[in-house]
Amino acid sequence: MSSPVRAFVVNTLEIMNLDTADVTDDTLIGDGGLELESLTTAELVMQVEEEYGVKFSDEDVEAMQTMTFGAFVAEVEQRRAPVSAEAGSV
């Protein structure tokens, strides 16, 4: 599935010099998948937070090590939805 959030995350990973050629929604972010270390995951999250105005706690970032790529994108989209709805109600 393609979405603006997914495209942004893939592009960000590529800018970070990570290979995204085989990334699917089922690819793990941590061990056995993209193999992102905690600092790399934190950098990715900072980029997403800046781009979409969402926030993740330190505990959220730690938990991402066991998430799939698709679950991460879905989480960003879910957290983004309330922000978009609030902006529209002003």
C-alpha positions in Angstrom: 0.0 0.0 0.0 1.3 3.5 -0.9 0.6 6.6 1.2 2.3 9.9 1.6 3.5 8.9 5.1 5.0 5.6 3.7 6.7 7.5 0.9 8.2 10.0 3.4 9.5 7.2 5.7 11.1 5.3 2.8 12.6 8.5 1.5 14.0 9.4 5.0 15.5 5.9 5.3 17.1 6.3 1.9 18.6 9.7 2.9 20.0 7.9 6.0 21.8 5.6 3.5 19.6 2.6 4.4 18.6 0.0 1.8 14.8 0.1 1.3 14.7 -2.0 -1.9 13.1 -5.1 -0.2 11.0 -3.2 2.4 7.4 -4.3 2.7 4.8 -3.7 5.3 5.8 -6.9 7.0 9.5 -5.9 7.3 10.6 -5.6 11.0 12.1 -2.2 11.9 14.6 -3.8 14.2 16.3 -7.2 14.3 15.6 -9.5 11.4 14.3 -6.6 9.2 15.7 -3.2 8.6 18.1 -3.7 11.5 17.6 -0.1 12.7 19.5 0.5 15.9 17.9 2.6 18.7 19.7 5.8 17.6 18.7 5.3 14.0 15.1 4.7 15.0 15.2 7.8 17.2 16.5 9.8 14.2 13.7 8.5 12.0 11.1 9.3 14.6 12.5 12.9 14.9 12.1 13.4 11.2 8.5 12.0 11.3 7.6 14.2 14.2 9.0 17.3 12.5 7.2 16.5 9.2 3.8 15.5 10.6 3.6 17.3 14.0 3.1 14.0 15.9 4.9 13.0 19.1 6.3 9.7 20.3 7.5 9.0 23.9 10.9 7.4 24.6 8.9 4.2 25.4 7.2 4.4 22.0 10.5 4.6 20.3 11.9 1.6 22.2 8.8 -0.4 21.3 9.3 0.4 17.6 12.2 -2.0 17.5 9.7 -4.9 17.4 7.2 -3.2 15.1 6.8 -3.9 11.4 7.3 -1.1 8.8 3.6 -1.2 8.0 2.6 -0.9 11.7 4.9 2.1 12.1 3.4 3.8 9.1 -0.1 3.1 10.4 0.8 4.4 13.8 2.1 7.7 12.3 -1.1 8.0 10.2 -3.3 7.3 13.3 -1.5 9.9 15.4 -1.6 12.3 12.5 -5.4 12.0 12.1 -6.3 13.9 15.4 -3.9 16.7 14.5 -5.5 17.1 11.1 -9.0 17.0 12.6 -8.1 19.7 15.1 -6.6 21.9 12.4 -9.8 21.7 10.4 -12.0 22.6 13.4 -10.3 26.0 14.0 
